[in-house]
Amino acid sequence: MRTSNVSRLGRSISEIGLGCWQLGGDWGDVDDDTSLAILEAAADSGVTFFDTADVYGDGRSERAVGAFLASRDDADAMTVATKMGRRANPHVKEAYTLDAFRAWTDRSRENLGVDTLDLVQLHCPPTEVLFDPTTFDALRTLHDEGRVRSWGVSVERVDEALHVLDEEGLASIQIIVNVFRRKPLERVIGEASDKGVAIIARVPLASGLLSGKYDEATTFPENDHRTYNRQGEAFDVGETFSGVPFEVGVRAAREVAALTPVGWTTAQLALRWLTQSGVATTIPGARSVEQARANAAVGDLPMIDEATMAELARIYHDSIREHVHTQW
Ligand SMILES: NC(=O)c1ccc[n+]([C@@H]2O[C@H](COP(=O)([O-])OP(=O)(O)OC[C@H]3O[C@@H](n4cnc5c(N)ncnc54)[C@H](OP(=O)(O)O)[C@@H]3O)[C@@H](O)[C@H]2O)c1
């Protein structure tokens, strides 16, 4: 497993991480035994970076990660990123106060069973939160109080990422980057890397589209956001299939699948594309041990050749760009 050394995090992390939203909810059913097995399979395959949030299953995902950490002799080698903000109801700028940050991080510390959180990220807050200097003063205070080792921001849009990049103490930016979301390649990844800020690429498989395994007739369970957030009914529509209309994504994924090198899966091609695009880590979500292992194996795959990279760019420009580029 290749690793990235991120100066603002003060540690190295695996280039392939594990997204733990699936261990909480919103993706159909995943039972607790399977959750633990997924976490173990990832760690045993070299993954050292885990991304969760206080709202995934209302703490269920954090508690699964906490149980996993408690069971491992090598827990010190793991970096766990969580997120806060989305417990606020209503989810408005005024909820983002230092007192709320303290309460939210205390709950996450308890769920994860740690004194100090490795990394806490604002969870796609209202944009005004990112334009208020008191937000970042409060995050620096959390650090000074020893509640968090480092802090970062998860954002929806490129302009939000560029806006927060100069904040003193910022360790990471989490943003959607994948074969169907190329805009962060233009500036965000390079500028973050120059500053030693980690880019955490989320939704790397466009919610599974980039595995190439769905067709126009595929359906998802009722309690899966790929059923109930298709039009952004519950949260930003960009979090579901990266905001690409499903049928458009299925057709483009077929073209991506045709480029899959022998011995790889299409999901592995999509993940390797990301890890050679300059991000610090990417956090594919997994719903089975097999998926977790296959994703971690990307950390040992060779580079994708230039002709394939050019074709992936062409597919984006021909079929996907018009649906996503200006929106995020
Ligand atoms: N606002 C935020 O900060 C935010 C928002 C979204 C996500 N995230 C984080 O980012 C992580 C990743 O994003 P995501 O989970 O939304 O999307 P994703 O990683 O793009 O897609 C996950 C889905 O891809 C499929 N998959 C995974 N590995 C596979 C493999 N090896 N072969 C075939 N299919 C595979 C599975 O679909 P099936 O279920 O159909 O098998 C899985 O549920 C999340 O877990 C979460 O930690 C953060």
The ligand as an SDF file (V2000), in Angstrom:
LIG
                    3D

 48 52  0  0  0  0  0  0  0  0999 V2000
  -20.4620   15.3470    2.7630 N   0  0  0  0  0  0  0  0  0  0  0  0
  -19.4920   14.5150    2.9840 C   0  0  0  0  0  0  0  0  0  0  0  0
  -18.5290   14.8660    3.6270 O   0  0  0  0  0  0  0  0  0  0  0  0
  -19.5810   13.1220    2.4180 C   0  0  0  0  0  0  0  0  0  0  0  0
  -20.5790   12.8040    1.4840 C   0  0  0  0  0  0  0  0  0  0  0  0
  -20.5740   11.5530    0.8750 C   0  0  0  0  0  0  0  0  0  0  0  0
  -19.6140   10.6210    1.2260 C   0  0  0  0  0  0  0  0  0  0  0  0
  -18.6560   10.9240    2.1600 N   0  0  0  0  0  0  0  0  0  0  0  0
  -17.6290    9.9390    2.5350 C   0  0  0  0  0  0  0  0  0  0  0  0
  -17.0560    9.4000    1.3510 O   0  0  0  0  0  0  0  0  0  0  0  0
  -17.1240    7.9730    1.3890 C   0  0  0  0  0  0  0  0  0  0  0  0
  -17.1810    7.4340   -0.0210 C   0  0  0  0  0  0  0  0  0  0  0  0
  -18.2560    7.9460   -0.7660 O   0  0  0  0  0  0  0  0  0  0  0  0
  -19.5620    7.1080   -1.0330 P   0  0  0  0  0  0  0  0  0  0  0  0
  -19.5440    5.9150   -0.1730 O   0  0  0  0  0  0  0  0  0  0  0  0
  -20.6990    8.0510   -0.9420 O   0  0  0  0  0  0  0  0  0  0  0  0
  -19.4510    6.6830   -2.5630 O   0  0  0  0  0  0  0  0  0  0  0  0
  -18.4510    5.7340   -3.3610 P   0  0  0  0  0  0  0  0  0  0  0  0
  -17.2990    5.3650   -2.5200 O   0  0  0  0  0  0  0  0  0  0  0  0
  -18.2260    6.4260   -4.6490 O   0  0  0  0  0  0  0  0  0  0  0  0
  -19.3800    4.4650   -3.6820 O   0  0  0  0  0  0  0  0  0  0  0  0
  -19.6020    3.4630   -2.7600 C   0  0  0  0  0  0  0  0  0  0  0  0
  -20.3500    2.3100   -3.4370 C   0  0  0  0  0  0  0  0  0  0  0  0
  -19.5690    1.8260   -4.5130 O   0  0  0  0  0  0  0  0  0  0  0  0
  -19.7480    0.4280   -4.6570 C   0  0  0  0  0  0  0  0  0  0  0  0
  -18.4370   -0.2230   -4.5060 N   0  0  0  0  0  0  0  0  0  0  0  0
  -17.4830    0.0310   -3.5680 C   0  0  0  0  0  0  0  0  0  0  0  0
  -16.4150   -0.7540   -3.7590 N   0  0  0  0  0  0  0  0  0  0  0  0
  -16.6820   -1.5230   -4.8430 C   0  0  0  0  0  0  0  0  0  0  0  0
  -15.9630   -2.5130   -5.5300 C   0  0  0  0  0  0  0  0  0  0  0  0
  -14.7360   -2.8760   -5.1730 N   0  0  0  0  0  0  0  0  0  0  0  0
  -16.5580   -3.1150   -6.5980 N   0  0  0  0  0  0  0  0  0  0  0  0
  -17.7990   -2.7560   -6.9930 C   0  0  0  0  0  0  0  0  0  0  0  0
  -18.5290   -1.8030   -6.3690 N   0  0  0  0  0  0  0  0  0  0  0  0
  -17.9690   -1.1940   -5.3110 C   0  0  0  0  0  0  0  0  0  0  0  0
  -20.7210   -0.0040   -3.5800 C   0  0  0  0  0  0  0  0  0  0  0  0
  -21.9970    0.0230   -4.1900 O   0  0  0  0  0  0  0  0  0  0  0  0
  -23.0960   -1.1330   -3.8920 P   0  0  0  0  0  0  0  0  0  0  0  0
  -23.6300   -0.7090   -2.5670 O   0  0  0  0  0  0  0  0  0  0  0  0
  -24.0880   -0.9800   -5.0000 O   0  0  0  0  0  0  0  0  0  0  0  0
  -22.3700   -2.4340   -3.8850 O   0  0  0  0  0  0  0  0  0  0  0  0
  -20.5680    1.1120   -2.5610 C   0  0  0  0  0  0  0  0  0  0  0  0
  -21.6980    1.2460   -1.7420 O   0  0  0  0  0  0  0  0  0  0  0  0
  -18.3540    7.7020    2.2720 C   0  0  0  0  0  0  0  0  0  0  0  0
  -18.3740    6.3970    2.7810 O   0  0  0  0  0  0  0  0  0  0  0  0
  -18.1640    8.7630    3.3500 C   0  0  0  0  0  0  0  0  0  0  0  0
  -17.1970    8.3380    4.2990 O   0  0  0  0  0  0  0  0  0  0  0  0
  -18.6260   12.1660    2.7430 C   0  0  0  0  0  0  0  0  0  0  0  0
  1  2  1  0
  2  3  2  0
  2  4  1  0
  4  5  1  0
  4 48  2  0
  5  6  2  0
  6  7  1  0
  7  8  2  0
  8  9  1  0
  8 48  1  0
  9 10  1  0
  9 46  1  0
 10 11  1  0
 11 12  1  0
 11 44  1  0
 12 13  1  0
 13 14  1  0
 14 15  2  0
 14 16  1  0
 14 17  1  0
 17 18  1  0
 18 19  2  0
 18 20  1  0
 18 21  1  0
 21 22  1  0
 22 23  1  0
 23 24  1  0
 23 42  1  0
 24 25  1  0
 25 26  1  0
 25 36  1  0
 26 27  1  0
 26 35  1  0
 27 28  2  0
 28 29  1  0
 29 30  1  0
 29 35  2  0
 30 31  1  0
 30 32  2  0
 32 33  1  0
 33 34  2  0
 34 35  1  0
 36 37  1  0
 36 42  1  0
 37 38  1  0
 38 39  2  0
 38 40  1  0
 38 41  1  0
 42 43  1  0
 44 45  1  0
 44 46  1  0
 46 47  1  0
M  CHG  2   8   1  16  -1
M  END
$$$$
